[in-house]
Amino acid sequence: MARFQLIVNGADRAVEAWDGDMPLLYALRNELGLHAAKFGCGLGQCGACTVLVDGRPVRSCMLKLSDAAGRRITTAEGLGSPGQPHPVQAAFIAEQAAQCGYCTNGMVMGAVALLAGNPRPTREQAQAALAGNLCRCGSHDRVLKAVERAAGQRSA
């Protein structure tokens, strides 16, 4: 059994695992009880498991626990709370951008990363940044409106 030190949502967390090859997603969900990142495809293609690692969106199903050690990991739980949601989360709520919920985590985390680097993206830039997230129910237009709202380009 090995111990891996992670910095998750600003807190030092230790995870014990038999194998450092275990996906970060499993450690977040099964060991730390953080369930916003979802298991979707397990191949890094859908975006449901996206977290921010050192501020960049990463598919946690593809990142080995050993490679995540010592890095800053932010999950959707670390963005805001139900009483004080992150501006992107609040925009998703206001625009009713979450339908079935499959893509929501990846879209929110991707939007947070996009806006951190480009606070006023064009719609095309937002589309490009979120293109790797598979949406099953077709809420893309509402997601883009939520990104625009979070960027201050869309009013209530």
Order of alpha helices (4+ residues) and beta strands (2+ residues): beta-beta-beta-beta-alpha-beta-alpha-alpha-alpha-alpha
